[in-house]
Amino acid sequence: ILKKITKRPSKFIATMLVGNNIALVVYGFFMGAVLMRLIPLEGIAGLLVQTLISTLVILLTAEFLPKVFFQIYANQLVKIFALPAYLFYLLFSVISEFIIWISDLVLKIFFKTEGDAVQLSFSKVELGNYITEQMESYEELDELDTEIQIFQNALEFSEVKAREVMIPRTEIVAVDIETTPKELGKIFTETGLSKILV
């Protein structure tokens, strides 16, 4: 499901924005009616109080809490909301296609660009920032996932000169083919090397 809805990111975002706007209009309509019954103020004072309360509710329930929960439980929540998101993606698909067509037309006419050009890969800087964020979320480096450390080391390779990482021939260690695994382990420990020639 996630592959289908993220195949065209611009369409997915447009569809979610259409759904968001429809939800806000419906919320505003019904919340206004409820607040008019609960808070019988009239004139500007009533309008200001209703606006303030409905804005606080929407900011808390539709902006703040979802972002907090998704930062903490991203993987679990994506699995839960993938199906509903896909259903809304299908439901508002026609409207979002129309909106994308209009935005592409405006971009083509006024800015002379092709519009829906999507960057499908991460730049080195974006990947570096992501890895740095992941590393900062761990209190101790020992807890770090091995793959994250490998990515971090690979990104730092572009700043390292080849001669700095090359091992001089005099430092290469070799063992006989008859060497036992126990002896080999001891040699690995003593030398600190990751590869030993046989």
C-alpha positions, -999 to +999 in steps of 0.1 A: +000+000+000+028+024+009+045+018-024+013+028-043+007+060-024+043+071-024+049+064-061+038+099-069+046+120-038+031+152-053-003+134-059-003+119-024+005+153-008-022+170-029-047+143-020-040+147+017-043+185+015-077+181-002-088+158+025-074+181+052-093+211+038-126+192+035-121+181+071-114+217+082-146+230+065-167+203+081-151+208+115-157+246+112-193+242+103-202+218+131-179+233+157-195+267+151-229+253+157-218+235+189-201+265+203-230+288+196-252+266+218-226+262+245-214+298+246-244+321+242-223+353+236-233+375+208-215+400+186-177+403+183-171+389+218-189+356+209-172+353+176-137+359+191-143+333+219-156+307+194-127+313+170-102+311+199-117+278+212-121+261+178-085+272+168-070+258+200-089+225+196-077+221+160-041+231+168-040+206+196-058+176+179-048+181+142-013+197+144+005+192+177-006+158+190-003+139+156+032+153+151+043+143+186+029+108+182+044+103+147+078+114+159+077+088+188+058+059+171+064+066+134+067+029+122+037+016+142+014+045+132+024+043+095+013+006+095-020+016+112-028+046+090-016+032+056-049+017+047-071+047+056-046+070+038-048+048+007-087+049+008-086+087+010-060+087-017-084+068-040-114+088-029-099+123-036-077+111-065-097+129-092-097+162-073-060+160-066-052+152-103-071+183-113-052+204-087-019+190-099-028+198-135-036+234-126-004+238-106+017+223-134+000+246-159+008+277-137+044+265-133+048+260-170+032+293-181+047+317-155+079+300-144+088+280-175+094+247-156+080+213-161+063+211-128+060+176-113+097+168-113+104+147-083+138+142-066+137+104-059+171+102-042+187+118-012+216+141-015+247+135+006+238+164+029+203+151+035+215+116+043+242+130+066+216+151+084+193+121+088+222+099+102+233+127+126+197+130+139+196+092+144+230+093+162+218+121+185+188+101+196+210+075+212+226+083+245+255+060+240+273+051+208+273+014+218+235+014+213+238+026+177+227+004+149+257-010+130+242+001+097+239+037+109+276+036+119+285+021+085+266+049+066+283+076+088+317+062+081+309+059+043+298+096+042+331+106+059+351+088+032+349+118+008+368+139+033+396+113+037+425+110+014+433+075+000+468+074+015+453+079+050+433+047+048+457+026+029+477+001+049+515+000+041+526-034+029+548-038+060+517-037+082+498-065+063+495-096+084+493-131+069+488-166+084+494-201+073+465-221+059+469-246+088+463-219+114+435-228+138+404-205+143+415-199+179+450-188+169+434-166+141+411-150+167+441-142+189+459-126+159+429-105+150+427-093+187+464-085+188+466-067+155+433-049+155+429-056+118+397-066+101+413-087+074+442-111+075+456-128+045+458-166+044 
